[in-house]
Amino acid sequence: MSESPVDPRHHRDVVSFIRRGGRLTERQQHAWDDLAASYVLDVPRAVSSTSVDPDFRVDLAAVFGRQAPVVMEIGSGRGESLVHAAAEHPDIDFLGLEVYVPGVAQTLVTMRHENVTNVRLAVVDAVPALSTMLPAAGLEELRVWFPDPWHKKRHHKRRLVTDHFVPLAARVLRPGGVWRLATDWEDYAEQMREVLDRAEPFEFSGTWSERFSGRPITKFEAKGLAKGRTIRDLSAVRR
């Protein structure tokens, strides 16, 4: 696919998230004060507080202090899936991208509670992070769990998983690396499947995947199930 990554020097008029405010609880603030310097990446900015200086590059081995496979989750929220996966796989390193600072702080709280150290976090927009910040072919897996569905039709342009996102995902995954997705919105699931069908850098079966066993049922997913929604999993392999 010839689509060029977005130039992160420019402001994006359409983004896939809303930057919600929110104060930290006392416990979250203590975790942030104690752990952020070690586990939250210090990312130089370009324009906004979630942008990335296009000259900034992350050395994953240096960040984690070792050579190990790296799995990244976009929109890691409060870290339920991320910390669970890291605790289950101490031989793998996990990077979470999240724009909601209280969510990042809560992830630090959970990391401390679970004694997990193989997680790093970044408060960044995924597009510039995948465009320039991360090394090419540096990831073993890319996970996108329950991205904002932007369910109103006029907002569909804000959805993360589109044809424009495919070259970014392809850039950061190693050959043989896996792109995993899940959503509880049926029309977004269909859109994701159509995007993967057209994604030339990826091998895709064209069918739904079995539920990924490495993803715990989070509070968010449980709410979707309680409302009678069907959870759809998809996966594709980088050629």
C-alpha positions in Angstrom: 0.0 0.0 0.0 1.4 3.4 -1.0 -0.4 5.5 1.5 2.3 7.7 3.3 2.3 8.1 7.1 0.9 11.4 8.4 3.5 14.1 8.9 3.3 14.6 12.7 4.6 18.2 12.4 1.1 19.3 11.4 -1.9 19.5 13.6 -4.5 16.8 12.9 -8.0 18.2 12.4 -9.5 14.7 12.8 -8.4 12.5 15.7 -9.7 9.1 16.9 -10.0 10.1 20.6 -11.3 12.8 22.9 -8.7 14.0 25.4 -10.8 13.7 28.6 -9.7 15.6 31.7 -9.8 14.2 35.2 -7.9 14.6 38.4 -5.8 11.9 39.9 -7.0 10.2 43.0 -4.6 10.3 46.0 -3.5 6.7 45.3 -3.0 7.4 41.6 -1.0 10.5 42.4 1.3 8.6 44.7 1.9 5.9 42.0 2.6 8.6 39.5 5.1 10.4 41.8 6.9 7.2 42.6 6.8 5.3 39.3 6.3 7.6 36.3 9.9 8.5 35.9 10.7 4.8 35.5 7.7 3.6 33.5 6.2 6.5 31.6 8.2 7.6 28.5 9.4 11.3 28.5 8.2 12.2 25.0 9.2 15.5 23.5 6.2 17.2 21.9 5.6 18.9 18.6 2.3 20.8 18.8 -0.1 19.4 21.4 0.3 17.5 24.7 -0.3 14.2 22.9 1.9 15.0 19.8 5.5 13.7 19.3 8.5 15.6 18.1 9.1 14.0 14.7 12.8 13.8 15.4 12.3 11.7 18.5 13.0 8.0 18.3 12.4 5.3 20.9 15.1 2.7 21.5 13.0 -0.1 22.8 15.9 -2.2 24.1 17.2 0.9 26.1 13.7 1.7 27.4 13.1 -1.8 28.7 16.7 -2.5 29.6 16.9 -5.7 27.7 16.4 -7.4 24.3 12.9 -9.0 24.3 9.8 -9.2 22.0 7.7 -6.1 22.4 3.9 -6.1 22.3 2.1 -2.7 22.0 -1.5 -1.9 23.0 -3.2 1.2 21.6 -5.6 2.8 24.0 -4.5 0.8 27.1 -7.0 2.7 29.3 -6.6 1.7 33.0 -4.2 -1.0 32.1 -6.4 -4.1 32.8 -5.4 -6.0 29.7 -1.9 -4.6 29.6 -0.8 -5.5 33.1 -2.6 -8.9 33.0 -0.6 -9.8 29.8 2.7 -8.5 31.3 2.1 -10.6 34.5 1.4 -13.7 32.4 4.4 -13.2 30.1 7.4 -11.8 32.0 9.6 -12.7 29.1 7.8 -10.2 26.8 7.9 -6.4 27.1 4.6 -4.4 26.8 4.1 -0.8 25.7 0.8 1.0 26.2 -0.3 4.1 24.4 -2.9 6.1 26.2 -4.0 9.8 26.1 -6.0 9.7 29.4 -3.5 10.5 32.2 -5.6 9.1 35.0 -5.8 5.8 33.1 -2.0 5.8 32.9 -1.8 6.6 36.6 -4.2 3.8 37.4 -2.0 1.4 35.3 0.9 2.4 37.5 -1.2 1.6 40.6 -2.0 -1.9 39.2 1.6 -2.5 38.1 2.8 -1.9 41.7 0.0 -4.1 43.1 0.9 -6.9 40.7 4.7 -6.3 41.0 4.9 -6.0 37.2 7.9 -4.2 35.7 7.9 -5.2 32.0 5.4 -2.4 31.0 6.2 1.0 29.7 3.6 3.7 29.0 3.4 6.7 26.7 0.8 9.6 26.7 0.7 10.0 23.0 -1.5 10.0 19.9 -1.0 6.7 18.1 -0.6 8.2 14.7 2.6 10.1 15.3 3.9 7.4 17.6 3.6 4.8 14.8 4.7 7.2 12.1 8.0 8.2 13.5 8.6 7.5 17.2 8.7 3.7 17.1 11.3 1.8 15.2 10.3 0.0 11.9 9.6 -3.7 12.4 10.1 -3.3 16.1 6.9 -5.0 17.4 5.9 -8.6 17.8 2.2 -7.7 18.2 0.0 -4.7 17.9 -3.2 -4.8 19.9 -6.2 -2.5 19.4 -8.9 -3.5 22.0 -12.2 -1.8 21.8 -11.2 1.5 20.1 -13.8 4.3 20.4 -16.6 3.2 17.9 -17.7 6.8 17.1 -21.0 5.2 16.5 -22.8 8.2 14.9 -22.3 8.0 11.1 -21.1 11.6 10.8 -18.3 10.7 13.2 -17.1 7.5 11.4 -14.2 9.5 9.9 -12.7 9.7 13.4 -12.4 5.9 13.7 -8.8 4.7 14.2 -9.0 1.5 12.1 -9.2 2.7 8.5 -7.3 2.2 5.3 -5.1 5.2 6.3 -4.0 3.4 9.5 -2.8 0.2 7.7 0.6 1.5 6.6 1.3 2.6 10.1 0.5 -0.8 11.6 2.5 -2.4 8.8 5.5 -0.2 9.5 5.9 -1.1 13.2 5.3 -4.8 13.0 8.0 -7.3 12.1 7.4 -9.8 9.3 5.2 -12.5 10.9 4.0 -10.1 13.6 0.3 -10.1 14.5 -2.2 -7.3 14.5 -5.0 -8.1 16.8 -8.3 -6.2 17.1 -11.5 -6.5 19.1 -14.7 -4.5 19.2 -18.3 -4.8 20.5 -19.8 -2.6 17.8 -21.0 -4.7 14.9 -20.7 -2.1 12.2 -17.2 -1.2 13.3 -16.3 -4.9 13.3 -17.5 -5.0 9.7 -15.4 -2.0 8.8 -12.4 -3.5 10.4 -12.9 -6.7 8.4 -13.2 -4.7 5.2 -10.0 -2.8 6.0 -8.1 -6.0 6.7 -9.4 -7.5 3.5 -7.8 -4.6 1.5 -4.6 -4.5 3.6 -2.0 -5.7 1.2 0.9 -5.8 3.8 -1.2 -8.3 5.8 -2.4 -11.9 5.5 -6.0 -12.1 6.6 -8.4 -15.0 6.5 -11.4 -12.9 5.9 -13.2 -14.4 8.9 -13.7 -13.6 12.6 -11.1 -14.9 14.9 -11.7 -17.0 18.1 -11.7 -14.8 21.2 -8.1 -14.0 22.0 -7.4 -16.0 25.2 -4.7 -13.6 26.3 -7.3 -10.8 26.8 -9.1 -10.7 30.1 -12.7 -9.6 30.3 -12.3 -6.1 31.4 -15.1 -3.9 33.0 -15.5 -2.3 29.6 -16.0 -5.6 27.8 -18.3 -6.8 30.5 -20.5 -3.8 30.0 -20.8 -4.5 26.3 -21.7 -8.2 27.0 -24.3 -7.0 29.5 -25.9 -4.9 26.8 -26.2 -7.9 24.6 -23.4 -6.9 22.1 -21.4 -9.5 20.3 -17.6 -9.2 20.8 -15.8 -9.6 17.5 -12.1 -10.5 17.4 -9.9 -10.2 14.3 -6.3 -10.8 13.5 -3.9 -10.4 10.6 -0.3 -11.3 10.1 2.3 -9.0 8.6 3.6 -10.4 5.3 
